[in-house]
Amino acid sequence: MKRNLIFSVCFLLFVHFSYGQEYGLVLSGGGGKGAYEVGVWKALCEYGIAQKTTAIAGTSVGGLNAALFACLPYQKAEKLWVESVPSKLTKDGNLISQAGLSELIDRVPLENLYDSAVRVYATAVRDRLKVLKFINSNILGGGVGSHAYYFRLDDDIDSIENKKNKLLATSAFPMICDSVFVYDDEGGHYYSDGGEELVGGDNIPIAPIVKDMSEIKNIIVVYLSDKKHISRRIQAKDYDSINIIELFPSIDLDGDTIFESILDGTANFSKKRINLLIQKGYEDTVDYFQRRKIYPVSNYWFEE
């Protein structure tokens, strides 16, 4: 009987430490490359990590995916990407169609955010005085994130329309898309893509999770550039009490020139490319777990 008691206690401790930990997820911006994050999310669902994720912060397409993952089951999120993104994001021949994106967001049940168990952030930058913001961020030492606004998408007092505008703002690519008016604590301002790090934006928004949710000790950071092309990484040494898990694409999503980066990466919304990136995101994440001898779990553990 004593042996059975010891076994039971050990088993409960195993369950607690294996399944009781909370995770945060950080999704980088990168336009069409965001399909990679869909594959990552699929793997996280299979490995039981998505079910323990209590905060998702994203910028640009990462912000859109953050809302998508919080509002829809994985299968529906993938279907939206594969079946609707290719036509909507290239609507009317635009490099990135803001009108098409608006129609896509209308298909996401943003009302689910009101009762979501997940805190969701999307990053944007106010679309004014950007020359001064550039000087402050690059010359005066303001740095990355000095002019970033981390919008709460799950805020109960926010209207559906304003949630949608926050998503349109975080993905308002400079010089291609119009800035978007968002009601905020100061009444309201026009905002644009939160990934503009040259003007104090934050394309890898780990900051709000660290600041607001100290109970989260494991944060997964998904990059949309491979290690060779990444311009900034989250330094694990800067977070002593947090386990930083970095996931990188195993293939080059950028190319060697800025034109390749935009045309073949950021603005590439072809169905073939989306399917490829979803598969790579899934495979890279599974490979990460398998190399650490972590195995998929049954959805039985997480059924309500």
Protein Blocks (a to p, Z undefined) as FASTA:
>chain_A
ZZmmmmmmmmmmmmmmmmmpccddddddehjmlmmmmmmmmmmmmnommmmpcbdcdehj
lmmmmmmmmmpcfklmmmmmmmmmmmmmmgghiabafklmmmmmmmpcfklmmmpcbdcd
ddddddehklmmmmmmmmnonogoklcccddfkbmkbcfklmmmmmmmmmmcghkaccdd
dddfkopacdddfklmknopafblfklmmmmmmmbmbdcdddfbdfklpcbdcdfklmmk
bccdddddfbdfkbjbfklmmmmmmmmccfklmmmmmmmmmmmmmmmmmmnopacddfkl
mpZZ
